[in-house]
Amino acid sequence: MPTTDSLYNTTLKPQVGGAPVLNAEATYVGFDVHGKYPWALNATANLRSFVPKAILTEYKVTSSAAARALKLYLAQSSESSVGRAALGGQVGAAIGATIGGPILGSLIGGSVGALAGGFGPNYGDMTGFTNESPYFGLYEGTPTGFVYELPYLNVGNNMTAAKGTWQPYTEDKALGIVKTGGQALGTVLGGGLGSILGGAAGGAVADAFKNSTAIGNAALTLNNPGVSRETVKGYTPNDEGESVSLSFYLYNTENFDDIKNNWNFLFTLTYQNLPNRRSLNLMDPPCMYTVEIPNYKYFPAAVINSVNVSNMGTTRLVDLDTGEIVSTQLGNNGNVKVIPEVYKVDITILSLLQVSRNLAYYINDSSAINKITVIEKAKS
């Protein structure tokens, strides 16, 4: 495959292991399908302007999901001073046991505990949470340079979706936290034996609560004609984010430039949404996006959950260098492609974030200052 393909306004750059990188220099490439591509025949720019559009800005994922999840877990564990002290103590004990230096371990552990919030904005540092960026740093990526502006013709999607459930917070669940906390505290204070003792203490406290309330509940039930206890319910968000669907046609029947532009756009979009096998053990994920449908939706971190391109009408072998329809004898020419009369494009975009007020607020005010940033740009 050549380094530069004349069909692209981008470049294909070979890499060690894996498929070539498209637009490796990350120069800006805008596919203005909404404004310039033949999804509406004989439509003026003024008519197109009345159709909403979806703007997709593309990023290459540059960090391990497991590593980001670990940082998030550590941040949650260190939100309080107790959590930071516990984290520092455990790290210090592990270092001291490894190198035989309890004093050095204590010093390092203290530093870790004190700096447990230093995982970057929004990781254990409550001051990093703002109205504009409460999710900043959840993902890390590098812009690929590709930006897609697509017609948004669908009417079946929700204005917004309120997902989540309120479930009873039972005494068993609450007392289970007491038991787990006691065991963890015992581990921090006394190692293995402390874990056993702490777990036993936590269990004893939990059992004492349970036994004492059982006595009271039995007396209450025996002395009254009817007993019904209200339950405290806790909110659990639905982890699945919102989704939007786009469906439109691209015609190859007007002029030769449309054929080239349509093929180039669709190849790029599908290529970027395939995983890249770099070795038997390593595979890069597809790209992720920030998605904006002005005055309607804003997904600060999203993926294309599915993209399907269907060939419709009669197909021909077309040389994309010359525009000629050729015979099968020339079909092995790299610039000859199977071109239908029309492409039908179906895309489903899925937000990676739980539904929240922060995202829904964009419907009310889509000014730039209120856009939430989630993807942290990788440091070069």
C-alpha positions as CSV (number, residue, x, y, z in Angstrom):
1,M,0.0,0.0,0.0
2,P,1.5,3.4,-0.9
3,T,2.2,5.9,1.8
4,T,0.1,8.5,0.0
5,D,-3.1,7.6,-1.8
6,S,-4.3,10.1,-4.4
7,L,-7.9,9.4,-3.4
8,Y,-7.3,10.8,0.1
9,N,-6.8,14.3,1.3
10,T,-5.1,12.5,4.2
11,T,-2.2,10.1,4.4
12,L,-1.8,6.4,5.2
13,K,1.3,6.0,7.3
14,P,2.7,2.5,7.9
15,Q,3.5,1.6,11.5
16,V,5.4,-1.2,13.2
17,G,2.7,-3.8,13.8
18,G,-0.9,-3.2,12.9
19,A,-2.6,-1.5,10.0
20,P,-1.4,1.9,8.6
21,V,-2.5,5.0,10.5
22,L,-4.9,7.2,8.6
23,N,-4.0,10.9,8.9
24,A,-1.0,10.2,11.0
25,E,0.0,13.9,11.2
26,A,-3.4,14.7,12.7
27,T,-3.9,17.6,10.3
28,Y,-7.5,19.0,10.3
29,V,-9.8,17.2,7.8
30,G,-13.4,18.2,7.9
31,F,-16.0,16.1,6.2
32,D,-18.9,18.5,5.7
33,V,-21.4,16.0,4.7
34,H,-24.3,18.2,5.9
35,G,-23.3,21.1,3.8
36,K,-21.7,19.7,0.7
37,Y,-22.4,16.0,0.1
38,P,-25.3,14.7,-2.0
39,W,-27.6,13.4,0.7
40,A,-30.3,15.8,-0.6
41,L,-30.4,16.2,-4.4
42,N,-30.7,19.7,-5.8
43,A,-30.9,21.2,-2.3
44,T,-29.6,24.7,-1.8
45,A,-27.4,25.7,1.1
46,N,-30.3,27.6,2.5
47,L,-32.6,24.6,2.5
48,R,-29.8,22.4,4.1
49,S,-29.4,25.0,6.9
50,F,-32.8,24.1,8.2
51,V,-31.8,20.5,8.8
52,P,-30.1,19.8,12.2
53,K,-26.6,18.4,12.1
54,A,-24.4,16.2,14.2
55,I,-20.8,17.2,14.7
56,L,-18.4,14.4,15.6
57,T,-14.9,15.3,16.7
58,E,-12.7,12.2,16.7
59,Y,-10.0,11.0,19.2
60,K,-7.6,8.1,19.4
61,V,-7.7,6.4,22.8
62,T,-4.2,6.7,24.3
63,S,-4.5,5.2,27.8
64,S,-5.4,1.9,29.3
65,A,-9.0,1.6,30.5
66,A,-7.8,-0.6,33.4
67,A,-5.4,2.1,34.5
68,R,-8.0,4.8,34.3
69,A,-10.4,2.7,36.3
70,L,-7.8,2.1,38.9
71,K,-7.2,5.8,39.2
72,L,-10.9,6.4,39.6
73,Y,-11.1,3.7,42.3
74,L,-8.1,5.2,44.2
75,A,-9.7,8.6,43.9
76,Q,-13.0,7.4,45.4
77,S,-11.1,5.6,48.2
78,S,-9.2,8.8,49.1
79,E,-12.0,11.4,49.0
80,S,-11.9,11.6,52.8
81,S,-8.9,12.2,55.2
82,V,-9.5,8.7,56.6
83,G,-9.2,7.2,53.2
84,R,-6.0,9.1,52.4
85,A,-4.5,8.0,55.7
86,A,-5.5,4.4,55.1
87,L,-4.1,4.4,51.6
88,G,-0.8,6.0,52.7
89,G,-0.5,3.5,55.6
90,Q,-1.0,0.5,53.3
91,V,1.5,1.7,50.7
92,G,4.0,2.6,53.4
93,A,3.7,-0.8,55.1
94,A,4.1,-2.6,51.7
95,I,7.3,-0.6,50.9
96,G,8.7,-1.1,54.4
97,A,8.1,-4.8,54.2
98,T,9.7,-5.0,50.8
99,I,12.9,-3.0,51.4
100,G,13.1,-3.6,55.2
101,G,12.9,0.1,56.0
102,P,9.9,0.9,58.1
103,I,11.0,4.5,58.6
104,L,11.4,5.1,54.8
105,G,8.2,3.2,54.2
106,S,6.4,5.4,56.7
107,L,7.7,8.6,55.1
108,I,6.8,7.4,51.6
109,G,3.4,6.1,52.8
110,G,2.7,9.5,54.4
111,S,3.5,11.3,51.2
112,V,1.2,8.9,49.3
113,G,-1.6,9.5,51.8
114,A,-1.2,13.2,51.6
115,L,-1.1,13.3,47.8
116,A,-3.8,10.7,47.2
117,G,-5.8,13.4,45.5
118,G,-3.0,14.1,43.1
119,F,-4.2,11.9,40.3
120,G,-5.2,14.9,38.2
121,P,-8.3,17.1,38.2
122,N,-11.4,15.3,39.5
123,Y,-9.3,12.3,40.9
124,G,-9.7,12.6,44.6
125,D,-9.6,16.4,44.6
126,M,-13.0,17.9,45.1
127,T,-11.8,21.3,44.0
128,G,-11.5,20.0,40.5
129,F,-15.2,19.4,40.1
130,T,-16.8,22.4,38.4
131,N,-20.0,23.0,36.5
132,E,-18.2,22.9,33.2
133,S,-15.9,19.9,33.8
134,P,-17.1,17.5,36.5
135,Y,-15.9,14.5,34.4
136,F,-12.6,15.9,33.2
137,G,-9.9,13.3,32.9
138,L,-12.2,10.3,32.8
139,Y,-10.7,9.4,29.4
140,E,-7.5,10.3,27.7
141,G,-7.1,10.7,23.9
142,T,-5.4,12.5,21.1
143,P,-7.3,14.3,18.3
144,T,-7.0,12.4,15.0
145,G,-7.8,15.6,13.1
146,F,-11.0,14.2,11.6
147,V,-14.3,16.1,12.2
148,Y,-17.5,14.9,10.6
149,E,-20.6,17.1,10.1
150,L,-23.5,14.8,9.4
151,P,-27.2,15.5,8.6
152,Y,-29.5,14.6,11.6
153,L,-32.8,13.7,10.1
154,N,-34.2,11.4,12.7
155,V,-37.2,12.2,14.8
156,G,-37.4,9.1,16.9
157,N,-34.9,9.9,19.6
158,N,-35.8,11.3,23.0
159,M,-35.3,14.9,24.1
160,T,-33.5,13.4,27.0
161,A,-33.8,10.1,28.9
162,A,-34.0,9.9,32.7
163,K,-32.6,6.5,33.6
164,G,-32.0,5.0,37.0
165,T,-33.8,3.3,39.9
166,W,-34.6,3.9,43.5
167,Q,-34.2,0.7,45.5
168,P,-34.6,-0.1,49.2
169,Y,-31.5,0.3,51.3
170,T,-32.0,-2.7,53.6
171,E,-30.5,-3.1,57.0
172,D,-28.6,-6.1,55.7
173,K,-26.9,-4.0,53.1
174,A,-26.1,-1.2,55.7
175,L,-24.8,-3.7,58.2
176,G,-22.7,-5.4,55.6
177,I,-20.9,-2.0,55.1
178,V,-20.1,-2.0,58.9
179,K,-18.6,-5.5,58.6
180,T,-16.5,-4.7,55.5
181,G,-15.3,-1.5,57.1
182,G,-14.3,-3.2,60.3
183,Q,-12.3,-5.8,58.4
184,A,-10.6,-3.2,56.3
185,L,-9.8,-1.0,59.3
186,G,-8.3,-4.1,61.0
187,T,-6.1,-4.7,58.0
188,V,-4.8,-1.1,58.0
189,L,-4.0,-1.2,61.8
190,G,-2.8,-4.7,62.3
191,G,-2.0,-6.6,59.2
192,G,-3.4,-10.2,58.9
193,L,-4.3,-10.6,62.5
194,G,-5.8,-7.1,62.6
195,S,-7.9,-8.1,59.6
196,I,-9.3,-11.1,61.5
197,L,-9.9,-9.1,64.7
198,G,-11.2,-6.1,62.8
199,G,-13.6,-8.3,60.8
200,A,-14.7,-10.0,64.0
201,A,-15.3,-6.6,65.7
202,G,-17.1,-5.2,62.7
203,G,-19.3,-8.3,62.6
204,A,-19.9,-8.1,66.3
205,V,-21.1,-4.5,66.0
206,A,-23.3,-5.4,63.1
207,D,-24.8,-8.4,64.9
208,A,-25.4,-6.3,68.0
209,F,-27.4,-3.8,66.0
210,K,-29.3,-6.6,64.3
211,N,-30.1,-8.5,67.5
212,S,-31.2,-5.4,69.4
213,T,-33.5,-4.2,66.6
214,A,-34.9,-7.7,66.2
215,I,-36.0,-7.7,69.9
216,G,-37.7,-4.3,69.4
217,N,-39.4,-5.3,66.2
218,A,-40.7,-8.5,67.7
219,A,-42.2,-6.6,70.6
220,L,-43.7,-4.1,68.3
221,T,-45.3,-6.8,66.1
222,L,-46.7,-8.7,69.1
223,N,-48.4,-5.7,70.6
224,N,-50.0,-4.1,67.5
225,P,-52.6,-5.3,65.0
226,G,-50.5,-4.3,62.1
227,V,-46.9,-3.3,61.4
228,S,-45.4,-2.0,58.2
229,R,-42.1,-0.3,58.0
230,E,-41.1,2.4,55.5
231,T,-37.8,1.8,53.7
232,V,-35.2,4.3,52.8
233,K,-34.5,4.0,49.1
234,G,-31.1,4.9,47.6
235,Y,-30.6,6.0,44.0
236,T,-28.7,3.9,41.5
237,P,-28.0,5.4,38.1
238,N,-28.3,3.3,35.0
239,D,-24.8,2.8,33.7
240,E,-25.9,2.9,30.1
241,G,-25.7,6.3,28.5
242,E,-28.0,7.9,25.9
243,S,-27.9,7.1,22.3
244,V,-28.9,8.8,19.0
245,S,-29.3,7.3,15.6
246,L,-28.5,8.9,12.2
247,S,-29.8,7.6,8.9
248,F,-29.2,9.2,5.5
249,Y,-28.5,8.4,1.8
250,L,-25.5,9.4,-0.3
251,Y,-26.1,9.5,-4.0
252,N,-23.5,8.6,-6.7
253,T,-25.7,9.7,-9.7
254,E,-25.0,13.4,-10.0
255,N,-21.3,13.8,-10.8
256,F,-17.9,12.1,-10.5
257,D,-16.7,14.2,-7.6
258,D,-19.6,12.9,-5.5
259,I,-18.5,9.3,-6.1
260,K,-14.9,10.1,-4.9
261,N,-16.0,12.2,-1.9
262,N,-18.6,9.7,-0.8
263,W,-16.2,6.7,-1.0
264,N,-13.5,8.6,0.8
265,F,-15.8,9.7,3.6
266,L,-17.3,6.3,4.2
267,F,-13.9,4.5,4.0
268,T,-12.5,6.9,6.6
269,L,-15.4,6.6,9.0
270,T,-15.6,2.8,8.9
271,Y,-11.8,2.5,9.0
272,Q,-11.5,4.6,12.2
273,N,-14.3,2.6,13.8
274,L,-12.5,-0.8,13.5
275,P,-10.0,-2.1,16.1
276,N,-6.4,-2.3,15.0
277,R,-4.6,-5.6,15.7
278,R,-0.9,-4.7,16.6
279,S,0.2,-8.1,17.8
280,L,-1.2,-11.4,19.0
281,N,-1.7,-9.8,22.4
282,L,-2.3,-6.1,21.6
283,M,-5.3,-4.4,19.9
284,D,-6.0,-0.7,19.7
285,P,-9.7,0.1,20.2
286,P,-11.7,2.1,17.7
287,C,-11.8,5.9,18.0
288,M,-14.1,7.8,20.4
289,Y,-15.8,11.1,19.9
290,T,-17.3,14.3,21.3
291,V,-20.7,14.6,19.7
292,E,-22.7,17.8,19.4
293,I,-26.2,18.2,17.9
294,P,-26.5,22.0,18.4
295,N,-29.4,23.0,20.7
296,Y,-30.3,19.3,21.2
297,K,-27.6,16.9,22.5
298,Y,-24.1,17.0,23.7
299,F,-22.1,13.9,24.4
300,P,-18.6,14.8,25.8
301,A,-17.4,11.2,25.4
302,A,-19.1,8.8,23.0
303,V,-18.5,5.9,20.6
304,I,-20.1,4.9,17.3
305,N,-21.9,1.8,18.6
306,S,-22.6,0.7,15.0
307,V,-22.1,1.9,11.5
308,N,-23.6,0.2,8.5
309,V,-23.3,1.2,4.9
310,S,-25.6,-0.6,2.4
311,N,-25.2,-0.6,-1.3
312,M,-28.5,0.3,-3.1
313,G,-29.4,0.2,-6.7
314,T,-27.2,-1.0,-9.5
315,T,-23.5,-1.4,-8.8
316,R,-20.6,-0.8,-11.2
317,L,-16.8,-1.0,-11.2
318,V,-15.6,2.5,-11.3
319,D,-12.0,3.8,-11.6
320,L,-11.8,6.5,-9.1
321,D,-8.8,8.1,-10.9
322,T,-10.6,8.5,-14.2
323,G,-14.3,8.1,-13.5
324,E,-14.6,5.4,-16.1
325,I,-16.8,2.4,-15.7
326,V,-14.5,-0.6,-16.3
327,S,-14.8,-4.3,-16.9
328,T,-13.9,-7.1,-14.5
329,Q,-10.6,-7.5,-16.3
330,L,-9.4,-4.3,-14.7
331,G,-10.9,-5.1,-11.4
332,N,-7.5,-5.7,-9.8
333,N,-6.5,-2.1,-10.2
334,G,-6.2,-0.6,-6.7
335,N,-8.2,2.5,-7.8
336,V,-11.2,0.5,-9.1
337,K,-14.1,0.2,-6.6
338,V,-17.5,-1.3,-6.6
339,I,-19.8,1.8,-6.6
340,P,-23.6,1.6,-6.2
341,E,-26.1,4.2,-7.2
342,V,-26.8,5.1,-3.6
343,Y,-25.3,4.4,-0.2
344,K,-27.6,4.0,2.7
345,V,-25.8,5.0,5.9
346,D,-27.0,4.0,9.4
347,I,-25.1,5.2,12.5
348,T,-25.8,4.7,16.1
349,I,-23.9,6.9,18.6
350,L,-23.7,5.9,22.3
351,S,-22.7,8.2,25.1
352,L,-20.2,6.7,27.5
353,L,-21.5,8.8,30.5
354,Q,-24.5,8.1,32.8
355,V,-27.4,10.4,32.1
356,S,-27.2,13.5,34.4
357,R,-28.4,17.1,34.8
358,N,-24.9,18.3,33.7
359,L,-25.5,16.9,30.2
360,A,-29.2,17.7,30.0
361,Y,-28.5,21.4,30.8
362,Y,-27.0,21.7,27.3
363,I,-30.5,21.5,25.9
364,N,-31.4,24.7,27.8
365,D,-28.1,26.6,27.1
366,S,-25.7,25.3,24.4
367,S,-23.3,28.2,24.7
368,A,-19.6,27.3,24.6
369,I,-19.0,28.1,28.3
370,N,-21.3,25.3,29.4
371,K,-19.8,22.5,27.4
372,I,-18.4,19.8,29.6
373,T,-14.9,18.4,28.9
374,V,-14.3,14.7,29.5
375,I,-11.4,13.6,27.3
376,E,-8.1,14.7,28.6
377,K,-5.6,15.3,25.8
378,A,-2.6,13.1,26.0
379,K,0.7,14.8,26.8
380,S,3.2,14.7,24.0
